Amino acid sequence: MAERQTEPSPNRRFTDEREGFASIIGRDVQIKGAIRGATNLEIWGSFEGEMEIEGLVWMRPGSHFSGELTTTDLVVEGELRGTVSANRKVDMRATCRVEADVTATRVAAAEGSHIEGRITVSEKASDVVGYSEKRTR
C-alpha cells in the first residue's frame, strides 16, 4: 500500500506555524526605550520607542505601541501609532486601531479594523488583502 503524503493547507494562517513566544510584555508592563532581538514577541502591555525584532511581533487586544517598529511579521489586535516596516507580512485584525505608515511585502486588513496612515506594499506582492475574521484564534 502506497504511503499517502499530505501537504499543509495553503489557506492556513502564517501564525499557525509559529512555536510559541520566547518573550512577552505583560498586561501591566509599560516599557519606554529600545528593544532589539531575534525572537517571537507577544505584547499585552505598552511599549513606546524603537523596536527591531527578527521574528513575529503579536500585539494582543488592549496592547499599545507608539514609535518605530521593524520586524519580520506583525499581527495587530491592539493600538499602534508610528511607523512599521515588516520584511514579510502585516495582519491587522478587526480589533486593531492603527495610526501609522506601514510598509510590508504583504498586508491583510480585517473587516472592522481602523486604519489611518499610508500603506506601502513592496514590489514582490500583488496587493492589500481584506478579509472577514472567521476564527477566534
FISEDREN-503888 format. One record per residue: residue in one letter; z, x, y of N, C-alpha, C, CB in turn. Coordinates in steps of 0.1 Angstrom, whole numbers, plus 2048, in hexadecimal, padded with zeros to 3 digits. Glycine has a CB too. Example, Ala and Ser with C-alpha at 12.3 -4.5 7.8 and 13.67 -1.06 7.14 Angstrom:
2
a84E8847C784E87B7D384E8847DF85A8717D3s8478807EA8478897F584F88180083988D7FA
END
This chain:
137
m8008087F480080080080080980C80C7F6800a7F78068157F680E82280180B82B7E880B829e80681683181181483B80C80F84881982283Dr81280584D80D7FF85A8148068668107F085Aq80C80A86F81181187B81180788680981E87Et81C80788D81D7FE89981E8068A68297F4898e8188028B08198098BD8218008C680B80C8C3p8288068D082F7FE8D98267F58E28388078E3s82B7E98E58237E08ED8217E68FB82B7D28EEp8147E59008117EA90D8187E29188027EB90Fn81D7D69158227CD91F8317CF9218207BF91Br8377D99198467DB91B8487E292984B7E5910r8547DF92E8587E593B8597F49398647DF940f8567FC94385780A94386680E94185181194Ft86F80594587D80994488380793688580094Ed87B80092D8807FE92088180C9188767F5918e87981591C87882291588382C91986B829917r88B8289238968319288A283091F89A82D937e8A983B91E8B483C9168C183D91E8B384890Cg8C58339248D283292C8D183A9398DD838923f8DD83B93F8DE84294C8E984D94B8E2838957a8E585994E8EE86494E8F786495A8E687194Ds8F285E9658FA85E9718FB84F9778F486797Ci90684C97C90883E98191083F98E90F835977i90C8389989138369A59198289A390A8389B2g9268279A192D81A99F92E8119AB93B81D99Br9318059A89327FA9B393A7FE9BF9377ED9ADd9458049BD94F8079C894D8149CE95D8059C3v94281B9CA93F8299CF9358299DA93A8329C3q9388309E592F8319F192D8409F393582B9FEi9218459F391E8539F4915855A009178589E7k91885FA08910864A1390D872A11916861A21g900876A128FC884A108EF885A0890788BA08a8EF88F9FF8E28929F88E58939E98DC89F9FDi8DC88E9E18DD88F9D28D08949CD8E28829CBr8D089E9C48C48A39BE8C78A59AF8BF8B09C4g8BE8A29A68C08A59988B589F98F8CD89F994a8B68A29838AD89D9798B589496F8A58A9971t8B58879728BD87E96A8B887096C8CC87F96En8BD8669648BB8589678C785496F8B885095Al8C684E97A8D184A9838D183B9858D0851991e8DD8359838DF8279858E88259918E5820978i8E481D99B8EC81B9A78F180D9A88E381F9B3w8FE80C9A89057FF9AA90B7FE9B890F7FC99Fg90E80A9BE91580B9CA90B80E9D691F8169CAs9108169DF9088199EB9058289EC90F8149F8f8F982B9F18F58399F48EE83AA018ED83F9E8e8F2844A098EB846A168E8855A178F3841A22g8DB858A198D7866A1A8CA869A138E286FA14e8C9875A0D8BD879A068BF87B9F78B8887A0Cm8B68759EF8B88759E18AB87A9DA8BC8689DBe8AB8849D28A08899CA8A48899BB89B8979CEi89E87F9B48A187E9A689587F99D8A98709A3e89588899488A88998A88E88097E887898986g88A87497E88E86A97488D85C97A89C86D96Fl8948529748948459798A084298289483B96Dv89E83C98D8A98379958A88289958A883C9A5w8B38229918B481398F8BF80E9998B780F980m8BB8079A38C48019AD8C77F39A88BE8019BBr8D47F19A48D87E499F8DB7DA9AA8E47E6996p8DC7CD9A68DF7C39B08EC7C69B88E07B59AAg8EC7C59C58F77C89CD8F87D79D29047C59C5s8EF7DF9CD8EF7ED9D18E87EE9DE8E87F69C6h8EB7FA9E58E57FC9F28E180B9F38EF7F99FEf8D580D9F88D081B9FA8CA81BA088C581E9EFs8CD826A0F8C7828A1D8C4837A1E8D1823A28g8B783AA208B3848A218A684BA1B8BE851A1Be8A5857A1689885CA1089A85EA01893869A17l8918579F98938589EB88685D9E589684A9E5t8878679DD87B86D9D587F86C9C687887B9DAt8778669BE87B8659B086E8639A78848589AEt87086399A865861991862852990868866983d86C84A98D86A83B98C87683599386A83697Dl87482999987E8219A087E81399D87D8249AFv88980D99A88B7FE9998957FA9A48907FA98Av8917F09AC8997EC9B789D7DD9B48927ED9C4e8AA7DB9B38B07CD9B28B97CB9BE8B77CB9A5g8BD7D69C68C67D59D18BE7D69DE8D17DF9D0e8C57DC9E88C07DE9F58BC7ED9F88CA7DAA00l8B07EF9FD8AA7FC9FF8A47FDA0D8A08009F4r8A9807A148A380AA228A0818A238AD806A2Dg89481BA28890829A2B88282CA2689A832A24t881837A1E87483BA1987683EA0A86E847A20v86B83BA0286B83D9F485F8449F086D8309ECs86084E9E78548549E18578559D28518629E7a84F84E9CA85084E9BB8448549B58538409B6n84685E9AC83B8649A583385B99C83F87099Dr83A85099783484798E83583999383A848980k84083299084082399384C81F99B84081C986v84A8159A385580E9AB8547FF9A68538109BAd85F7FA9A28607EC99D86A7E59A68647EB98Em8657DC9AF86E7D49B88717C69B28687D39C6r87D7C49AE8817B89A78847AD9B088D7BA99Ea8857A19AB8877959B38937959BD8887889ABt89D79C9B98AA79D9C18AA7A79CC8B679F9B8c89F7AF9CD89F7BB9D689C7B79E48947C59D1r8A17BF9ED89D7BE9FB8997CD9FF8AA7B9A04v88C7CFA018877DCA048827DCA1387C7E09FAe8877E5A1B8827E8A2887F7F7A2988D7E3A34a8737FAA24870808A2286180AA2187780EA15d85E817A2385081BA20850821A1284B826A2Av84881BA0984881F9FB83B8259F784B8129F2t83B8309F082F8379EB8328399DC82C8449F2a8288359D48298369C581B8369BF83282C9BFt81B83A9B280E8389AA80C82A9A780F84199Er8178239A38168149A082280D9A6816812990v81F8019AB8297F99B28287EB9AC8277F99C1a8347E69A98357D89A48407D19AC8397D7995a83C7C49B18467BD9B98477AF9B38417BB9C8a8547AB9AF85679E9A98567939B486479E9A2e8527889AF85277C9B886077A9BC84D76F9B0g8627789CA86F7769CF8757839D68797719C5s86F78E9D387479B9D987179B9E886D7A79D2h87A7A19F08787A29FE8747B0A0288579EA06i8687B1A078627BFA0A85D7BFA188577C3A00e8627C9A2085D7CCA2D85A7DBA2E8677C7A39g84E7DEA3384B7EDA3483D7EFA2E8557F5A2Cr83A7FBA2D82D7FFA2882D803A1982780BA31i8247FFA11823803A0381680AA028237F69FAt8178179FD80B81F9FA80A8229EB80C82CA03v7FF81E9E57FD8219D77F382C9D67F78149D0s7F68369CE7EE8429CD7E083F9C77F584D9C5e7D78489C87C98469C37C98449B47C18529C6k7D38489AC7D384799E7D48399997DE84F998a7DA8309A17DD82299D7D38189A37EB81E9A0s7D380D99E7C98039A27CE7FA9AD7C47FA997d7DA7F59AD7DF7EC9B77EE7EA9B67D77DF9B7v7F37E19BE8017DC9BE8017D09B58067D99CCv80B7D09AC80C7C59A28177BB9A680E7CA994g8147AE9A681E7A49A882179E99B81A79A9B3y82E79999983179398D83D78998E83579D982s83F78098584A77798485477D97A846768981e86077E97E86A78397486C77996987878697Ck86B77E95C86C775951878779948860775948r87C78694988778B94189378D94A884797939t89F78B9468AB78E94E8AF79C94D8B678594Ar8AB7A49438AE7B29428A37BA93E8BA7B3939
END
